[in-house]
Amino acid sequence: MKGAVVSRERIYEIVRGPVITEKATMGSEHNQVTFKVAVDASKPEIKTAIETLFKVKVKAVNTLRQEGKEKRFRGTLGRRNEVKKAIVTLEAGHSIDVTTGI
């Protein structure tokens, strides 16, 4: 199966940035990297974007959507943004260093 055809501009829209948390860092033991991605991005688009940007081979992409919560700040009701995360599993021998820029 061929990957999705994604324009250069769309690639930079899809991948918003890495997620650097304790839980996301534990995924590196299993050759996984977690990214924040666009809410409307599909798994084939994410796979193509990661392979193109970082020049690695992607084995699998798992996604999750985190709904925005309603929070109060100084008594004013506000809402956090909705976020989509992609947990990207890389093929053996490939790695991405998220501490450096693209």
MOPAC internal coordinates of N, CA, C and O (Angstrom, degrees):
PM7 1SCF
backbone

  N    0.0000 0     0.00 0     0.00 0    0    0    0
  C    1.4522 1     0.00 0     0.00 0    1    0    0
  C    1.5233 1   109.62 1     0.00 0    2    1    0
  O    1.2310 1   120.02 1   -48.27 1    3    2    1
  N    1.3181 1   117.56 1   131.73 1    3    2    1
  C    1.4490 1   121.99 1  -179.48 1    5    3    2
  C    1.5180 1   110.29 1   -81.81 1    6    5    3
  O    1.2310 1   120.79 1   -25.51 1    7    6    5
  N    1.3330 1   116.09 1   154.49 1    7    6    5
  C    1.4576 1   121.86 1   178.12 1    9    7    6
  C    1.5188 1   111.01 1   -76.50 1   10    9    7
  O    1.2310 1   121.20 1   -11.91 1   11   10    9
  N    1.3151 1   115.32 1   168.09 1   11   10    9
  C    1.4547 1   121.46 1   179.53 1   13   11   10
  C    1.5275 1   109.97 1   -72.00 1   14   13   11
  O    1.2310 1   120.61 1   -32.98 1   15   14   13
  N    1.3260 1   116.43 1   147.02 1   15   14   13
  C    1.4553 1   121.67 1   176.47 1   17   15   14
  C    1.5260 1   106.82 1   -88.37 1   18   17   15
  O    1.2310 1   121.12 1   -61.05 1   19   18   17
  N    1.3364 1   115.46 1   118.95 1   19   18   17
  C    1.4541 1   120.63 1  -175.01 1   21   19   18
  C    1.5271 1   108.57 1  -128.90 1   22   21   19
  O    1.2310 1   120.26 1   -47.17 1   23   22   21
  N    1.3481 1   117.11 1   132.83 1   23   22   21
  C    1.4586 1   120.67 1   179.92 1   25   23   22
  C    1.5312 1   110.21 1   -72.84 1   26   25   23
  O    1.2310 1   120.92 1   -18.03 1   27   26   25
  N    1.3179 1   115.84 1   161.97 1   27   26   25
  C    1.4799 1   121.35 1  -178.63 1   29   27   26
  C    1.5294 1   110.75 1   -61.66 1   30   29   27
  O    1.2310 1   119.99 1   140.69 1   31   30   29
  N    1.3317 1   117.62 1   -39.31 1   31   30   29
  C    1.4639 1   121.03 1   179.80 1   33   31   30
  C    1.5275 1   110.80 1   -66.44 1   34   33   31
  O    1.2310 1   120.86 1   139.09 1   35   34   33
  N    1.3218 1   115.95 1   -40.91 1   35   34   33
  C    1.4718 1   121.14 1  -179.06 1   37   35   34
  C    1.5323 1   110.97 1   -65.16 1   38   37   35
  O    1.2310 1   120.29 1   145.30 1   39   38   37
  N    1.3433 1   117.04 1   -34.70 1   39   38   37
  C    1.4692 1   120.22 1   179.10 1   41   39   38
  C    1.5241 1   110.33 1   -58.47 1   42   41   39
  O    1.2310 1   120.65 1   135.42 1   43   42   41
  N    1.3224 1   116.36 1   -44.58 1   43   42   41
  C    1.4677 1   120.22 1  -179.24 1   45   43   42
  C    1.5257 1   111.83 1   -73.19 1   46   45   43
  O    1.2310 1   119.66 1   157.38 1   47   46   45
  N    1.3261 1   118.25 1   -22.62 1   47   46   45
  C    1.4703 1   121.12 1   174.08 1   49   47   46
  C    1.5234 1   110.26 1   -75.73 1   50   49   47
  O    1.2310 1   120.28 1   143.08 1   51   50   49
  N    1.3267 1   117.07 1   -36.92 1   51   50   49
  C    1.4675 1   121.53 1  -175.76 1   53   51   50
  C    1.5192 1   111.17 1   -67.72 1   54   53   51
  O    1.2310 1   119.93 1   125.45 1   55   54   53
  N    1.3336 1   117.74 1   -54.55 1   55   54   53
  C    1.4664 1   121.26 1  -176.16 1   57   55   54
  C    1.5180 1   108.32 1   -87.15 1   58   57   55
  O    1.2310 1   120.58 1   -70.32 1   59   58   57
  N    1.3388 1   116.50 1   109.68 1   59   58   57
  C    1.4627 1   121.59 1  -177.80 1   61   59   58
  C    1.5254 1   111.76 1   -87.30 1   62   61   59
  O    1.2310 1   120.29 1   143.81 1   63   62   61
  N    1.3422 1   117.04 1   -36.19 1   63   62   61
  C    1.4557 1   119.74 1  -179.53 1   65   63   62
  C    1.5096 1   111.06 1   164.90 1   66   65   63
  O    1.2310 1   120.20 1   -12.79 1   67   66   65
  N    1.3329 1   117.23 1   167.21 1   67   66   65
  C    1.4564 1   119.80 1   179.33 1   69   67   66
  C    1.5261 1   111.22 1   -79.32 1   70   69   67
  O    1.2310 1   120.93 1   -25.09 1   71   70   69
  N    1.3212 1   115.83 1   154.91 1   71   70   69
  C    1.4557 1   121.80 1   173.21 1   73   71   70
  C    1.5213 1   105.88 1  -100.97 1   74   73   71
  O    1.2310 1   120.70 1   -61.73 1   75   74   73
  N    1.3247 1   116.27 1   118.27 1   75   74   73
  C    1.4592 1   120.27 1  -178.46 1   77   75   74
  C    1.5242 1   107.83 1  -115.10 1   78   77   75
  O    1.2310 1   121.38 1   -89.65 1   79   78   77
  N    1.3267 1   114.97 1    90.35 1   79   78   77
  C    1.4546 1   122.22 1   176.59 1   81   79   78
  C    1.5228 1   107.36 1  -131.41 1   82   81   79
  O    1.2310 1   120.92 1    -8.76 1   83   82   81
  N    1.3156 1   115.85 1   171.24 1   83   82   81
  C    1.4552 1   119.50 1   179.94 1   85   83   82
  C    1.5295 1   110.57 1   -62.19 1   86   85   83
  O    1.2310 1   120.75 1   136.85 1   87   86   85
  N    1.3186 1   116.18 1   -43.15 1   87   86   85
  C    1.4662 1   120.72 1  -178.68 1   89   87   86
  C    1.5316 1   110.97 1   -66.46 1   90   89   87
  O    1.2310 1   120.13 1   137.14 1   91   90   89
  N    1.3339 1   117.36 1   -42.86 1   91   90   89
  C    1.4614 1   120.70 1   179.82 1   93   91   90
  C    1.5256 1   111.03 1   -66.08 1   94   93   91
  O    1.2310 1   120.35 1   145.55 1   95   94   93
  N    1.3299 1   116.94 1   -34.45 1   95   94   93
  C    1.4595 1   120.99 1   179.23 1   97   95   94
  C    1.5227 1   111.08 1   -69.08 1   98   97   95
  O    1.2310 1   119.99 1   148.10 1   99   98   97
  N    1.3172 1   117.62 1   -31.90 1   99   98   97
  C    1.4626 1   120.77 1   177.77 1  101   99   98
  C    1.5269 1   111.07 1   -64.66 1  102  101   99
  O    1.2310 1   119.60 1   154.82 1  103  102  101
  N    1.3104 1   118.36 1   -25.18 1  103  102  101
  C    1.4605 1   122.11 1   177.52 1  105  103  102
  C    1.5141 1   113.49 1   -66.06 1  106  105  103
  O    1.2310 1   120.25 1   159.10 1  107  106  105
  N    1.3360 1   117.12 1   -20.90 1  107  106  105
  C    1.4635 1   120.12 1  -179.83 1  109  107  106
  C    1.5284 1   111.66 1   -64.81 1  110  109  107
  O    1.2310 1   119.80 1   157.82 1  111  110  109
  N    1.3403 1   118.00 1   -22.18 1  111  110  109
  C    1.4655 1   121.41 1   175.46 1  113  111  110
  C    1.5284 1   110.82 1   -65.10 1  114  113  111
  O    1.2310 1   120.64 1   153.43 1  115  114  113
  N    1.3440 1   116.39 1   -26.57 1  115  114  113
  C    1.4639 1   122.39 1  -179.07 1  117  115  114
  C    1.5236 1   111.44 1  -106.07 1  118  117  115
  O    1.2310 1   120.62 1  -159.53 1  119  118  117
  N    1.3674 1   116.43 1    20.47 1  119  118  117
  C    1.4575 1   122.79 1   179.39 1  121  119  118
  C    1.5309 1   111.71 1    61.60 1  122  121  119
  O    1.2310 1   120.68 1  -139.54 1  123  122  121
  N    1.3607 1   116.30 1    40.46 1  123  122  121
  C    1.4619 1   121.88 1   179.78 1  125  123  122
  C    1.5262 1   110.37 1  -117.37 1  126  125  123
  O    1.2310 1   121.13 1   -33.78 1  127  126  125
  N    1.3287 1   115.44 1   146.22 1  127  126  125
  C    1.4633 1   122.48 1   175.94 1  129  127  126
  C    1.5208 1   106.85 1  -131.24 1  130  129  127
  O    1.2310 1   120.33 1   -40.59 1  131  130  129
  N    1.3414 1   116.98 1   139.41 1  131  130  129
  C    1.4638 1   121.62 1  -178.37 1  133  131  130
  C    1.5244 1   109.91 1  -109.38 1  134  133  131
  O    1.2310 1   120.93 1   -45.91 1  135  134  133
  N    1.3334 1   115.82 1   134.09 1  135  134  133
  C    1.4652 1   122.17 1   179.34 1  137  135  134
  C    1.5193 1   110.19 1  -128.09 1  138  137  135
  O    1.2310 1   120.76 1   -29.91 1  139  138  137
  N    1.3490 1   116.15 1   150.09 1  139  138  137
  C    1.4566 1   121.21 1   165.92 1  141  139  138
  C    1.5183 1   105.66 1   -83.66 1  142  141  139
  O    1.2310 1   120.60 1   -46.83 1  143  142  141
  N    1.3315 1   116.45 1   133.17 1  143  142  141
  C    1.4598 1   120.26 1  -178.24 1  145  143  142
  C    1.5252 1   109.80 1  -129.65 1  146  145  143
  O    1.2310 1   120.59 1   -10.77 1  147  146  145
  N    1.3200 1   116.48 1   169.23 1  147  146  145
  C    1.4601 1   122.01 1   177.80 1  149  147  146
  C    1.5262 1   109.67 1   -64.01 1  150  149  147
  O    1.2310 1   120.12 1   -36.69 1  151  150  149
  N    1.3259 1   117.37 1   143.31 1  151  150  149
  C    1.4580 1   122.43 1  -176.42 1  153  151  150
  C    1.5243 1   111.64 1   -62.93 1  154  153  151
  O    1.2310 1   120.08 1   149.69 1  155  154  153
  N    1.3434 1   117.45 1   -30.31 1  155  154  153
  C    1.4632 1   120.74 1  -177.60 1  157  155  154
  C    1.5316 1   113.41 1   -93.90 1  158  157  155
  O    1.2310 1   119.74 1  -171.99 1  159  158  157
  N    1.3345 1   118.10 1     8.01 1  159  158  157
  C    1.4693 1   121.45 1  -178.00 1  161  159  158
  C    1.5295 1   110.33 1   -78.30 1  162  161  159
  O    1.2310 1   120.70 1   -39.70 1  163  162  161
  N    1.3300 1   116.27 1   140.30 1  163  162  161
  C    1.4600 1   121.57 1   177.79 1  165  163  162
  C    1.5337 1   109.11 1   -97.79 1  166  165  163
  O    1.2310 1   120.73 1   -14.52 1  167  166  165
  N    1.3291 1   116.21 1   165.48 1  167  166  165
  C    1.4675 1   120.58 1  -179.19 1  169  167  166
  C    1.5262 1   112.67 1   -60.78 1  170  169  167
  O    1.2310 1   118.82 1   134.70 1  171  170  169
  N    1.3594 1   119.85 1   -45.30 1  171  170  169
  C    1.4737 1   118.75 1   177.26 1  173  171  170
  C    1.5258 1   113.06 1   -61.40 1  174  173  171
  O    1.2310 1   120.04 1   143.36 1  175  174  173
  N    1.3460 1   117.53 1   -36.64 1  175  174  173
  C    1.4600 1   120.98 1   177.55 1  177  175  174
  C    1.5288 1   110.78 1   -65.16 1  178  177  175
  O    1.2310 1   120.49 1   137.04 1  179  178  177
  N    1.3249 1   116.67 1   -42.96 1  179  178  177
  C    1.4601 1   121.44 1  -179.71 1  181  179  178
  C    1.5247 1   109.85 1   -63.22 1  182  181  179
  O    1.2310 1   120.57 1   136.18 1  183  182  181
  N    1.3352 1   116.51 1   -43.82 1  183  182  181
  C    1.4699 1   121.37 1   179.68 1  185  183  182
  C    1.5263 1   110.56 1   -59.34 1  186  185  183
  O    1.2310 1   120.42 1   131.40 1  187  186  185
  N    1.3289 1   116.81 1   -48.60 1  187  186  185
  C    1.4631 1   121.55 1  -179.67 1  189  187  186
  C    1.5246 1   110.84 1   -62.82 1  190  189  187
  O    1.2310 1   120.18 1   138.12 1  191  190  189
  N    1.3360 1   117.26 1   -41.88 1  191  190  189
  C    1.4663 1   121.14 1  -178.77 1  193  191  190
  C    1.5276 1   111.37 1   -63.92 1  194  193  191
  O    1.2310 1   119.87 1   135.68 1  195  194  193
  N    1.3253 1   117.85 1   -44.32 1  195  194  193
  C    1.4644 1   121.22 1  -179.31 1  197  195  194
  C    1.5268 1   110.41 1   -67.05 1  198  197  195
  O    1.2310 1   120.29 1   136.67 1  199  198  197
  N    1.3341 1   117.05 1   -43.33 1  199  198  197
  C    1.4725 1   120.28 1   179.57 1  201  199  198
  C    1.5255 1   111.05 1   -63.16 1  202  201  199
  O    1.2310 1   119.77 1   141.64 1  203  202  201
  N    1.3280 1   118.05 1   -38.36 1  203  202  201
  C    1.4562 1   121.94 1  -178.87 1  205  203  202
  C    1.5316 1   111.68 1   -72.71 1  206  205  203
  O    1.2310 1   120.30 1   134.29 1  207  206  205
  N    1.3352 1   117.03 1   -45.71 1  207  206  205
  C    1.4569 1   120.72 1  -176.36 1  209  207  206
  C    1.5265 1   112.82 1   -68.11 1  210  209  207
  O    1.2310 1   120.50 1   133.47 1  211  210  209
  N    1.3262 1   116.64 1   -46.53 1  211  210  209
  C    1.4617 1   120.62 1  -172.00 1  213  211  210
  C    1.5305 1   113.60 1  -102.81 1  214  213  211
  O    1.2310 1   120.04 1   177.72 1  215  214  213
  N    1.3379 1   117.54 1    -2.28 1  215  214  213
  C    1.4667 1   122.66 1   179.76 1  217  215  214
  C    1.5280 1   112.18 1    52.96 1  218  217  215
  O    1.2310 1   121.27 1  -128.13 1  219  218  217
  N    1.3399 1   115.17 1    51.87 1  219  218  217
  C    1.4636 1   122.95 1   177.49 1  221  219  218
  C    1.5179 1   108.69 1  -126.18 1  222  221  219
  O    1.2310 1   120.01 1    -9.49 1  223  222  221
  N    1.3198 1   117.59 1   170.51 1  223  222  221
  C    1.4616 1   123.25 1   177.69 1  225  223  222
  C    1.5247 1   107.82 1  -105.53 1  226  225  223
  O    1.2310 1   120.26 1   -56.89 1  227  226  225
  N    1.3359 1   117.11 1   123.11 1  227  226  225
  C    1.4632 1   122.59 1  -178.14 1  229  227  226
  C    1.5204 1   109.46 1   -95.64 1  230  229  227
  O    1.2310 1   120.99 1   -49.69 1  231  230  229
  N    1.3305 1   115.71 1   130.31 1  231  230  229
  C    1.4609 1   122.01 1   179.18 1  233  231  230
  C    1.5265 1   110.82 1   -87.88 1  234  233  231
  O    1.2310 1   120.30 1   134.45 1  235  234  233
  N    1.3497 1   117.04 1   -45.55 1  235  234  233
  C    1.4638 1   120.82 1  -177.61 1  237  235  234
  C    1.5240 1   110.10 1  -153.23 1  238  237  235
  O    1.2310 1   121.08 1   -23.79 1  239  238  237
  N    1.3428 1   115.54 1   156.21 1  239  238  237
  C    1.4657 1   122.26 1   175.97 1  241  239  238
  C    1.5132 1   108.21 1  -130.16 1  242  241  239
  O    1.2310 1   120.53 1   -57.72 1  243  242  241
  N    1.3290 1   116.59 1   122.28 1  243  242  241
  C    1.4641 1   122.14 1   172.65 1  245  243  242
  C    1.5222 1   107.44 1  -113.01 1  246  245  243
  O    1.2310 1   120.35 1   -41.40 1  247  246  245
  N    1.3354 1   116.93 1   138.60 1  247  246  245
  C    1.4548 1   119.98 1  -178.00 1  249  247  246
  C    1.5206 1   110.52 1  -123.34 1  250  249  247
  O    1.2310 1   121.56 1   -22.14 1  251  250  249
  N    1.3476 1   114.62 1   157.86 1  251  250  249
  C    1.4603 1   120.50 1   173.27 1  253  251  250
  C    1.5166 1   108.06 1  -147.33 1  254  253  251
  O    1.2310 1   121.41 1   -32.10 1  255  254  253
  N    1.3295 1   114.92 1   147.90 1  255  254  253
  C    1.4666 1   121.28 1   178.45 1  257  255  254
  C    1.5127 1   108.56 1  -111.44 1  258  257  255
  O    1.2310 1   120.84 1   -48.62 1  259  258  257
  N    1.3075 1   116.00 1   131.38 1  259  258  257
  C    1.4508 1   122.08 1   179.23 1  261  259  258
  C    1.5263 1   107.54 1  -112.55 1  262  261  259
  O    1.2310 1   120.88 1   -68.06 1  263  262  261
  N    1.3348 1   115.92 1   111.94 1  263  262  261
  C    1.4583 1   120.73 1  -179.01 1  265  263  262
  C    1.5274 1   110.28 1   -67.26 1  266  265  263
  O    1.2310 1   120.51 1   -33.70 1  267  266  265
  N    1.3225 1   116.63 1   146.30 1  267  266  265
  C    1.4590 1   121.21 1   177.99 1  269  267  266
  C    1.5238 1   111.01 1   -72.08 1  270  269  267
  O    1.2310 1   120.42 1   -45.83 1  271  270  269
  N    1.3228 1   116.80 1   134.17 1  271  270  269
  C    1.4636 1   121.55 1  -179.65 1  273  271  270
  C    1.5291 1   110.17 1   -89.69 1  274  273  271
  O    1.2310 1   121.00 1   -26.63 1  275  274  273
  N    1.3232 1   115.70 1   153.37 1  275  274  273
  C    1.4594 1   119.94 1   169.70 1  277  275  274
  C    1.5132 1   107.81 1   -87.44 1  278  277  275
  O    1.2310 1   120.53 1   -51.97 1  279  278  277
  N    1.3317 1   116.58 1   128.03 1  279  278  277
  C    1.4554 1   122.13 1  -178.58 1  281  279  278
  C    1.5160 1   109.20 1  -131.61 1  282  281  279
  O    1.2310 1   121.02 1   -25.17 1  283  282  281
  N    1.3211 1   115.65 1   154.83 1  283  282  281
  C    1.4609 1   120.87 1   175.33 1  285  283  282
  C    1.5206 1   109.44 1  -104.63 1  286  285  283
  O    1.2310 1   121.09 1   -42.47 1  287  286  285
  N    1.3285 1   115.53 1   137.53 1  287  286  285
  C    1.4564 1   121.36 1   174.35 1  289  287  286
  C    1.5198 1   107.11 1  -131.35 1  290  289  287
  O    1.2310 1   120.43 1   -67.38 1  291  290  289
  N    1.3292 1   116.78 1   112.62 1  291  290  289
  C    1.4694 1   123.43 1  -176.45 1  293  291  290
  C    1.5228 1   111.36 1    53.71 1  294  293  291
  O    1.2310 1   120.81 1  -139.64 1  295  294  293
  N    1.3251 1   116.05 1    40.36 1  295  294  293
  C    1.4560 1   121.08 1   176.98 1  297  295  294
  C    1.5133 1   114.66 1    84.27 1  298  297  295
  O    1.2310 1   119.75 1   170.01 1  299  298  297
  N    1.3220 1   118.07 1    -9.99 1  299  298  297
  C    1.4612 1   121.89 1  -179.79 1  301  299  298
  C    1.5218 1   109.02 1   -92.90 1  302  301  299
  O    1.2310 1   121.15 1   -48.31 1  303  302  301
  N    1.3280 1   115.41 1   131.69 1  303  302  301
  C    1.4524 1   120.36 1  -179.63 1  305  303  302
  C    1.5285 1   109.40 1   -79.43 1  306  305  303
  O    1.2310 1   120.85 1   -49.07 1  307  306  305
  N    1.3246 1   115.97 1   130.93 1  307  306  305
  C    1.4561 1   121.14 1   178.54 1  309  307  306
  C    1.5159 1   109.25 1  -136.16 1  310  309  307
  O    1.2310 1   120.66 1    -6.94 1  311  310  309
  N    1.3164 1   116.35 1   173.06 1  311  310  309
  C    1.4623 1   120.79 1  -179.53 1  313  311  310
  C    1.5200 1   109.41 1  -134.32 1  314  313  311
  O    1.2310 1   120.73 1   -47.21 1  315  314  313
  N    1.3353 1   116.21 1   132.79 1  315  314  313
  C    1.4551 1   121.33 1   175.34 1  317  315  314
  C    1.5232 1   109.02 1   -76.21 1  318  317  315
  O    1.2310 1   120.88 1   -23.04 1  319  318  317
  N    1.3223 1   115.92 1   156.96 1  319  318  317
  C    1.4620 1   120.59 1   179.85 1  321  319  318
  C    1.5213 1   110.83 1   -74.18 1  322  321  319
  O    1.2310 1   121.24 1   -27.72 1  323  322  321
  N    1.3271 1   115.24 1   152.28 1  323  322  321
  C    1.4583 1   121.87 1   173.69 1  325  323  322
  C    1.5330 1   107.55 1   -75.68 1  326  325  323
  O    1.2310 1   120.58 1   -39.56 1  327  326  325
  N    1.3450 1   116.50 1   140.44 1  327  326  325
  C    1.4668 1   121.21 1  -175.95 1  329  327  326
  C    1.5190 1   109.48 1  -128.85 1  330  329  327
  O    1.2310 1   120.54 1   -37.65 1  331  330  329
  N    1.3286 1   116.58 1   142.35 1  331  330  329
  C    1.4579 1   121.49 1   172.13 1  333  331  330
  C    1.5192 1   107.51 1  -118.14 1  334  333  331
  O    1.2310 1   120.73 1   -47.07 1  335  334  333
  N    1.3312 1   116.21 1   132.93 1  335  334  333
  C    1.4533 1   121.37 1   179.50 1  337  335  334
  C    1.5147 1   109.02 1  -116.54 1  338  337  335
  O    1.2310 1   120.71 1   -33.01 1  339  338  337
  N    1.3215 1   116.25 1   146.99 1  339  338  337
  C    1.4559 1   121.91 1   176.92 1  341  339  338
  C    1.5237 1   108.22 1  -122.89 1  342  341  339
  O    1.2310 1   120.60 1   -55.97 1  343  342  341
  N    1.3298 1   116.47 1   124.03 1  343  342  341
  C    1.4522 1   122.11 1   175.08 1  345  343  342
  C    1.5239 1   105.97 1   -98.71 1  346  345  343
  O    1.2310 1   120.93 1   -70.61 1  347  346  345
  N    1.3245 1   115.83 1   109.39 1  347  346  345
  C    1.4552 1   122.56 1  -173.15 1  349  347  346
  C    1.5270 1   109.16 1  -101.18 1  350  349  347
  O    1.2310 1   120.54 1   -58.98 1  351  350  349
  N    1.3325 1   116.57 1   121.02 1  351  350  349
  C    1.4602 1   121.54 1   175.68 1  353  351  350
  C    1.5205 1   108.04 1   -95.25 1  354  353  351
  O    1.2310 1   120.84 1   -53.35 1  355  354  353
  N    1.3268 1   116.00 1   126.65 1  355  354  353
  C    1.4588 1   121.54 1  -177.44 1  357  355  354
  C    1.5194 1   110.58 1   -96.81 1  358  357  355
  O    1.2310 1   121.18 1   -25.75 1  359  358  357
  N    1.3334 1   115.35 1   154.25 1  359  358  357
  C    1.4637 1   120.96 1   175.58 1  361  359  358
  C    1.5276 1   108.85 1   -65.68 1  362  361  359
  O    1.2310 1   120.49 1   -23.35 1  363  362  361
  N    1.3259 1   116.67 1   156.65 1  363  362  361
  C    1.4596 1   121.62 1   178.64 1  365  363  362
  C    1.5308 1   109.92 1   -59.64 1  366  365  363
  O    1.2310 1   120.93 1   -43.02 1  367  366  365
  N    1.3189 1   115.83 1   136.98 1  367  366  365
  C    1.4577 1   120.56 1  -179.98 1  369  367  366
  C    1.5204 1   114.25 1    92.99 1  370  369  367
  O    1.2310 1   119.76 1   169.00 1  371  370  369
  N    1.3259 1   118.06 1   -11.00 1  371  370  369
  C    1.4661 1   121.90 1   178.76 1  373  371  370
  C    1.5200 1   109.30 1  -105.13 1  374  373  371
  O    1.2310 1   120.55 1   -31.35 1  375  374  373
  N    1.3374 1   116.55 1   148.65 1  375  374  373
  C    1.4685 1   120.88 1   176.99 1  377  375  374
  C    1.5260 1   109.50 1  -153.03 1  378  377  375
  O    1.2310 1   121.55 1   -22.27 1  379  378  377
  N    1.3296 1   114.64 1   157.73 1  379  378  377
  C    1.4618 1   122.15 1   177.27 1  381  379  378
  C    1.5181 1   106.83 1  -127.12 1  382  381  379
  O    1.2310 1   120.16 1   -51.45 1  383  382  381
  N    1.3406 1   117.29 1   128.55 1  383  382  381
  C    1.4515 1   121.75 1   175.77 1  385  383  382
  C    1.5333 1   107.64 1   -94.74 1  386  385  383
  O    1.2310 1   120.25 1   -76.33 1  387  386  385
  N    1.3407 1   117.13 1   103.67 1  387  386  385
  C    1.4744 1   121.25 1  -174.37 1  389  387  386
  C    1.5305 1   112.18 1   -77.84 1  390  389  387
  O    1.2310 1   119.52 1   170.47 1  391  390  389
  N    1.3305 1   118.53 1    -9.53 1  391  390  389
  C    1.4628 1   120.04 1  -179.74 1  393  391  390
  C    1.5222 1   111.75 1   -77.32 1  394  393  391
  O    1.2310 1   119.55 1   162.58 1  395  394  393
  N    1.3411 1   118.46 1   -17.42 1  395  394  393
  C    1.4605 1   121.38 1   177.83 1  397  395  394
  C    1.5241 1   109.38 1  -101.87 1  398  397  395
  O    1.2310 1   120.35 1   -19.88 1  399  398  397
  N    1.3159 1   116.93 1   160.12 1  399  398  397
  C    1.4560 1   121.87 1   178.94 1  401  399  398
  C    1.5199 1   111.46 1   -79.32 1  402  401  399
  O    1.2310 1   121.53 1    -1.71 1  403  402  401
  N    1.3319 1   114.68 1   178.29 1  403  402  401
  C    1.4697 1   119.99 1   179.41 1  405  403  402
  C    1.5107 1   109.48 1   -80.59 1  406  405  403
  O    1.2310 1   120.10 1   180.00 1  407  406  405

